[in-house]
Amino acid sequence: MGTGVPFRPGTFDGAISISAIQWLCHANAGDQNPKRRLHRFFQTLYGCLGRGTRAVFQFYPENEQQSALIMSQATKAGFNGGLVIDYPNSVKAKKVYLVLMTGGIAQLPKALTGEEEMMQHHGQIKNTGRGFTMPHKGEKKPQKGTKEWIQKKRERMLKQGRLMTPISHDESARAENIRNCVTTWRHVSACMT
């Protein structure tokens, strides 16, 4: 990661990482410079992300200087964004996220403080944004084996990508009548002579 991200430009719509960038802050050998490694990583990551996308990194900074170093190298590479700290007053539950955005300026997500859980009722699920249609009372499913049933099934398979042939409207539900079908051994022996 310290040598860059080897992907084509504009490949990804987003990036998520847990505890990866904090390892770039350490020098394992004499020739490894944490500042240079971070800059190279953020520079190549910026190129791999599409316009208007986000990258979120969860990390555990050792001190304020380490988070300032990470943030400065990210902004040098062209990212906008900042730090989001969940549960800032807790010792065990505290989590630090670096939220970076490419393109225009967008609003950072709100941090969790623990007060949200008390306000929400447990076991309650919101279904906002989910759209589905209920069948109408008068509308019945076509009977299995009918022409309408076969056409609906073929349309469904075509949408799913399992059917490659186009739908023809003159299909029927009847099996093909195969006249030259050999069914008994007597006919087989007669055909071979």
MARPA-418268 format. One record per residue (C-alpha): y, x, z. Coordinates in nm, 4 decimals. Layout:
<r <Y, X, Z>>
...
end
This chain:
<r <0.0000, 0.0000, 0.0000>>
<r <0.2341, 0.2876, 0.0653>>
<r <0.2058, 0.4000, -0.2956>>
<r <0.2941, 0.0558, -0.4322>>
<r <0.1277, -0.2654, -0.5394>>
<r <-0.0614, -0.2235, -0.8711>>
<r <-0.0023, -0.5636, -1.0342>>
<r <0.1884, -0.6824, -1.3394>>
<r <0.5439, -0.8156, -1.2981>>
<r <0.5766, -1.1849, -1.2116>>
<r <0.2069, -1.2234, -1.1308>>
<r <0.2275, -1.3982, -0.7934>>
<r <0.3974, -1.7146, -0.6685>>
<r <0.3978, -1.5884, -0.3110>>
<r <0.2547, -1.3309, -0.0723>>
<r <0.1225, -1.3564, 0.2836>>
<r <0.0267, -1.0659, 0.5055>>
<r <-0.0814, -1.0312, 0.8670>>
<r <-0.0268, -0.6941, 1.0375>>
<r <-0.0180, -0.4961, 0.7116>>
<r <0.3400, -0.3693, 0.6942>>
<r <0.3380, -0.2258, 1.0451>>
<r <0.0818, 0.0309, 0.9264>>
<r <0.3299, 0.1546, 0.6674>>
<r <0.5574, 0.2574, 0.9541>>
<r <0.3119, 0.5271, 1.0669>>
<r <0.2725, 0.8679, 0.9046>>
<r <-0.0962, 0.9654, 0.9007>>
<r <-0.0329, 1.2927, 0.7185>>
<r <0.2559, 1.5354, 0.6945>>
<r <0.3556, 1.4266, 0.3445>>
<r <0.3789, 1.0553, 0.4336>>
<r <0.7307, 0.9329, 0.5008>>
<r <0.7379, 0.5787, 0.6510>>
<r <1.0807, 0.5029, 0.5053>>
<r <0.9714, 0.6016, 0.1555>>
<r <0.6359, 0.4185, 0.1872>>
<r <0.8071, 0.0950, 0.2946>>
<r <1.0636, 0.1182, 0.0158>>
<r <0.7943, 0.1799, -0.2486>>
<r <0.5862, -0.1125, -0.1186>>
<r <0.8769, -0.3591, -0.1154>>
<r <1.0049, -0.2374, -0.4524>>
<r <0.6709, -0.2928, -0.6288>>
<r <0.6109, -0.6209, -0.4430>>
<r <0.9490, -0.7496, -0.5621>>
<r <0.8389, -0.6800, -0.9185>>
<r <0.5030, -0.8570, -0.8729>>
<r <0.6564, -1.1777, -0.7398>>
<r <0.8020, -1.4442, -0.9647>>
<r <1.1617, -1.5617, -0.9392>>
<r <1.2350, -1.7911, -0.6451>>
<r <0.9145, -1.7076, -0.4547>>
<r <0.8549, -1.6078, -0.0931>>
<r <0.6676, -1.3363, 0.0875>>
<r <0.5828, -1.3814, 0.4558>>
<r <0.4634, -1.0951, 0.6747>>
<r <0.3477, -1.1345, 1.0321>>
<r <0.3757, -0.8132, 1.2280>>
<r <0.4135, -0.6823, 1.5803>>
<r <0.7039, -0.4357, 1.5958>>
<r <0.6848, -0.1585, 1.8524>>
<r <1.0626, -0.1631, 1.9026>>
<r <1.3885, -0.2866, 1.7512>>
<r <1.4261, 0.0250, 1.5344>>
<r <1.0957, -0.0447, 1.3608>>
<r <1.1953, -0.4007, 1.2684>>
<r <1.5377, -0.2774, 1.1556>>
<r <1.3706, -0.0137, 0.9352>>
<r <1.1394, -0.2716, 0.7764>>
<r <1.4252, -0.5156, 0.7203>>
<r <1.6558, -0.2525, 0.5686>>
<r <1.3918, -0.1318, 0.3216>>
<r <1.3172, -0.4898, 0.2147>>
<r <1.6845, -0.5656, 0.1463>>
<r <1.7199, -0.2345, -0.0389>>
<r <1.4378, -0.3453, -0.2707>>
<r <1.6262, -0.6677, -0.3546>>
<r <1.4818, -0.9261, -0.1169>>
<r <1.6836, -1.1848, 0.0763>>
<r <1.5628, -1.3241, 0.4060>>
<r <1.5229, -1.2295, 0.7663>>
<r <1.3137, -1.2375, 1.0808>>
<r <1.1730, -1.5570, 1.2315>>
<r <1.0439, -1.5293, 1.5883>>
<r <0.8084, -1.7983, 1.7181>>
<r <0.7976, -1.8504, 2.0960>>
<r <1.0585, -1.5806, 2.1750>>
<r <1.0372, -1.6318, 2.5533>>
<r <0.6586, -1.5941, 2.5727>>
<r <0.4839, -1.2612, 2.6130>>
<r <0.1427, -1.3568, 2.4702>>
<r <0.2361, -1.6228, 2.2126>>
<r <0.5361, -1.4399, 2.0616>>
<r <0.4970, -1.3876, 1.6881>>
<r <0.7386, -1.2111, 1.4538>>
<r <0.7532, -1.3060, 1.0855>>
<r <0.9454, -1.1310, 0.8126>>
<r <1.0337, -1.4007, 0.5569>>
<r <1.1510, -1.2545, 0.2260>>
<r <1.2710, -1.4447, -0.0807>>
<r <1.3324, -1.3402, -0.4382>>
<r <1.6156, -1.4893, -0.6364>>
<r <1.8784, -1.7129, -0.4805>>
<r <1.9610, -1.7549, -0.1160>>
<r <1.7380, -2.0067, 0.0597>>
<r <1.7277, -2.1264, 0.4165>>
<r <1.4873, -1.9556, 0.6560>>
<r <1.2240, -2.1747, 0.8206>>
<r <1.2889, -2.2796, 1.1797>>
<r <1.1085, -2.0912, 1.4535>>
<r <0.8719, -2.2627, 1.6933>>
<r <0.9872, -2.2706, 2.0543>>
<r <0.7202, -2.4823, 2.2218>>
<r <0.9425, -2.7875, 2.2641>>
<r <0.8140, -2.9395, 1.9393>>
<r <0.4674, -2.9929, 2.0854>>
<r <0.6043, -3.1968, 2.3733>>
<r <0.7978, -3.4233, 2.1368>>
<r <0.5081, -3.4959, 1.9030>>
<r <0.2184, -3.7162, 1.9984>>
<r <-0.1181, -3.5413, 1.9858>>
<r <-0.3644, -3.6837, 1.7358>>
<r <-0.0959, -3.8370, 1.5150>>
<r <-0.1017, -3.7418, 1.1484>>
<r <0.1809, -3.7880, 0.9011>>
<r <0.0832, -3.8720, 0.5475>>
<r <0.4216, -3.8237, 0.3875>>
<r <0.3988, -3.6913, 0.0380>>
<r <0.0433, -3.8101, -0.0173>>
<r <0.0288, -4.0543, -0.3010>>
<r <-0.2732, -4.2601, -0.3867>>
<r <-0.3307, -4.5941, -0.5486>>
<r <-0.5330, -4.8726, -0.3985>>
<r <-0.7401, -5.0845, -0.6376>>
<r <-0.5995, -5.4291, -0.7005>>
<r <-0.7924, -5.7236, -0.5609>>
<r <-0.8481, -5.8896, -0.8972>>
<r <-0.9514, -5.5658, -1.0688>>
<r <-1.3262, -5.5054, -1.0770>>
<r <-1.5164, -5.1969, -1.1765>>
<r <-1.7006, -5.2258, -1.5056>>
<r <-2.0749, -5.2706, -1.4729>>
<r <-2.2766, -4.9511, -1.5109>>
<r <-2.4031, -4.8986, -1.8642>>
<r <-2.1395, -5.1092, -2.0386>>
<r <-1.9112, -4.9751, -2.3081>>
<r <-1.6066, -4.9852, -2.0762>>
<r <-1.7950, -4.7950, -1.8053>>
<r <-1.8954, -4.5215, -2.0512>>
<r <-1.5405, -4.4901, -2.1847>>
<r <-1.3937, -4.4621, -1.8328>>
<r <-1.6575, -4.2050, -1.7376>>
<r <-1.5837, -3.9983, -2.0479>>
<r <-1.2079, -4.0137, -1.9788>>
<r <-1.2687, -3.8986, -1.6219>>
<r <-1.4925, -3.6120, -1.7388>>
<r <-1.2350, -3.5117, -2.0005>>
<r <-0.9621, -3.4944, -1.7332>>
<r <-1.1877, -3.2813, -1.5125>>
<r <-1.2584, -3.0445, -1.8009>>
<r <-1.6331, -3.1099, -1.8063>>
<r <-1.6286, -3.2784, -2.1476>>
<r <-1.5055, -3.0906, -2.4505>>
<r <-1.5645, -3.3448, -2.7280>>
<r <-1.2906, -3.5990, -2.7945>>
<r <-1.3456, -3.9617, -2.7035>>
<r <-1.4281, -4.1858, -2.9984>>
<r <-1.3592, -4.5553, -2.9668>>
<r <-1.6603, -4.6728, -3.1654>>
<r <-1.9188, -4.5500, -2.9132>>
<r <-2.1690, -4.7949, -2.7788>>
<r <-2.3937, -4.7918, -2.4768>>
<r <-2.7084, -4.8066, -2.6882>>
<r <-2.9395, -4.5122, -2.7175>>
<r <-2.9815, -4.3662, -3.0633>>
<r <-3.2673, -4.5112, -3.2610>>
<r <-3.4833, -4.2163, -3.3609>>
<r <-3.7198, -4.3279, -3.6358>>
<r <-3.8994, -4.0005, -3.6968>>
<r <-4.0103, -3.9539, -3.3383>>
<r <-4.3708, -3.8451, -3.2892>>
<r <-4.5160, -4.0232, -2.9878>>
<r <-4.8930, -3.9923, -3.0089>>
<r <-5.1350, -3.7139, -3.0901>>
<r <-5.2726, -3.9105, -3.3804>>
<r <-4.9360, -3.9002, -3.5547>>
<r <-4.8969, -3.5297, -3.4766>>
<r <-5.2215, -3.4410, -3.6455>>
<r <-5.1347, -3.6629, -3.9425>>
<r <-4.7952, -3.4930, -3.9831>>
<r <-4.9439, -3.1427, -3.9775>>
<r <-5.1758, -3.2028, -4.2737>>
end
